[in-house]
Protein backbone atom coordinates (compact mmCIF):
# COMPACT_ATOMS: atom_id res chain seq x y z
CA UNK A 1 0.00 0.00 0.00
CA UNK A 2 1.50 3.33 -1.02
CA UNK A 3 1.38 6.40 1.14
CA UNK A 4 -0.38 9.44 -0.22
CA UNK A 5 1.98 12.36 -0.57
CA UNK A 6 0.83 15.87 0.36
CA UNK A 7 0.30 18.40 -2.40
CA UNK A 8 3.54 19.66 -3.86
CA UNK A 9 4.34 22.98 -2.26
CA UNK A 10 5.18 25.50 -4.96
CA UNK A 11 6.20 28.11 -2.43
CA UNK A 12 7.10 27.85 1.21
CA UNK A 13 4.68 29.39 3.67
CA UNK A 14 7.35 31.92 4.62
CA UNK A 15 7.45 33.17 1.02
CA UNK A 16 3.65 33.39 0.96
CA UNK A 17 3.64 35.43 4.18
CA UNK A 18 6.32 37.77 2.79
CA UNK A 19 4.26 38.32 -0.38
CA UNK A 20 1.08 39.05 1.56
CA UNK A 21 2.82 41.47 3.93
CA UNK A 22 4.52 43.34 1.09
CA UNK A 23 1.17 43.68 -0.72
CA UNK A 24 -0.53 45.32 2.29
CA UNK A 25 -0.50 48.96 3.28
CA UNK A 26 -2.82 48.50 6.27
CA UNK A 27 -4.10 45.15 7.43
CA UNK A 28 -3.10 41.85 8.95
CA UNK A 29 -1.68 38.48 7.98
CA UNK A 30 -2.75 35.48 10.02
CA UNK A 31 -0.92 32.14 10.05
CA UNK A 32 -3.03 29.08 10.90
CA UNK A 33 -1.17 26.13 12.43
CA UNK A 34 -2.51 22.59 12.83
CA UNK A 35 -0.50 19.94 14.65
CA UNK A 36 2.68 21.99 14.37
CA UNK A 37 2.37 22.67 10.63
CA UNK A 38 1.27 25.83 8.85
CA UNK A 39 -1.92 24.89 7.05
CA UNK A 40 -3.31 28.27 6.01
CA UNK A 41 -2.27 31.90 5.54
CA UNK A 42 -4.97 34.60 5.52
CA UNK A 43 -4.68 38.31 4.88
CA UNK A 44 -7.13 41.11 5.55
CA UNK A 45 -6.65 44.52 3.99
CA UNK A 46 -7.99 47.70 5.56
CA UNK A 47 -8.92 50.80 3.61
CA UNK A 48 -8.25 53.93 5.62
CA UNK A 49 -10.32 57.00 4.85
CA UNK A 50 -9.04 60.45 5.65
CA UNK A 51 -11.00 62.73 7.99
CA UNK A 52 -11.54 65.18 5.11
CA UNK A 53 -13.02 62.40 2.99
CA UNK A 54 -15.41 61.39 5.76
CA UNK A 55 -16.58 64.98 6.30
CA UNK A 56 -17.14 65.47 2.56
CA UNK A 57 -19.17 62.25 2.32
CA UNK A 58 -21.45 63.12 5.26
CA UNK A 59 -22.29 66.56 3.82
CA UNK A 60 -23.69 65.15 0.57
C-alpha positions as a Python dict, from the first residue, in 0.01 Angstrom:
ca = {
    (1, 'X'): (0, 0, 0),
    (2, 'X'): (150, 333, -102),
    (3, 'X'): (138, 640, 114),
    (4, 'X'): (-38, 944, -22),
    (5, 'X'): (198, 1236, -57),
    (6, 'X'): (83, 1587, 36),
    (7, 'X'): (30, 1840, -240),
    (8, 'X'): (354, 1966, -386),
    (9, 'X'): (434, 2298, -226),
    (10, 'X'): (518, 2550, -496),
    (11, 'X'): (620, 2811, -243),
    (12, 'X'): (710, 2785, 121),
    (13, 'X'): (468, 2939, 367),
    (14, 'X'): (735, 3192, 462),
    (15, 'X'): (745, 3317, 102),
    (16, 'X'): (365, 3339, 96),
    (17, 'X'): (364, 3543, 418),
    (18, 'X'): (632, 3777, 279),
    (19, 'X'): (426, 3832, -38),
    (20, 'X'): (108, 3905, 156),
    (21, 'X'): (282, 4147, 393),
    (22, 'X'): (452, 4334, 109),
    (23, 'X'): (117, 4368, -72),
    (24, 'X'): (-53, 4532, 229),
    (25, 'X'): (-50, 4896, 328),
    (26, 'X'): (-282, 4850, 627),
    (27, 'X'): (-410, 4515, 743),
    (28, 'X'): (-310, 4185, 895),
    (29, 'X'): (-168, 3848, 798),
    (30, 'X'): (-275, 3548, 1002),
    (31, 'X'): (-92, 3214, 1005),
    (32, 'X'): (-303, 2908, 1090),
    (33, 'X'): (-117, 2613, 1243),
    (34, 'X'): (-251, 2259, 1283),
    (35, 'X'): (-50, 1994, 1465),
    (36, 'X'): (268, 2199, 1437),
    (37, 'X'): (237, 2267, 1063),
    (38, 'X'): (127, 2583, 885),
    (39, 'X'): (-192, 2489, 705),
    (40, 'X'): (-331, 2827, 601),
    (41, 'X'): (-227, 3190, 554),
    (42, 'X'): (-497, 3460, 552),
    (43, 'X'): (-468, 3831, 488),
    (44, 'X'): (-713, 4111, 555),
    (45, 'X'): (-665, 4452, 399),
    (46, 'X'): (-799, 4770, 556),
    (47, 'X'): (-892, 5080, 361),
    (48, 'X'): (-825, 5393, 562),
    (49, 'X'): (-1032, 5700, 485),
    (50, 'X'): (-904, 6045, 565),
    (51, 'X'): (-1100, 6273, 799),
    (52, 'X'): (-1154, 6518, 511),
    (53, 'X'): (-1302, 6240, 299),
    (54, 'X'): (-1541, 6139, 576),
    (55, 'X'): (-1658, 6498, 630),
    (56, 'X'): (-1714, 6547, 256),
    (57, 'X'): (-1917, 6225, 232),
    (58, 'X'): (-2145, 6312, 526),
    (59, 'X'): (-2229, 6656, 382),
    (60, 'X'): (-2369, 6515, 57),
}
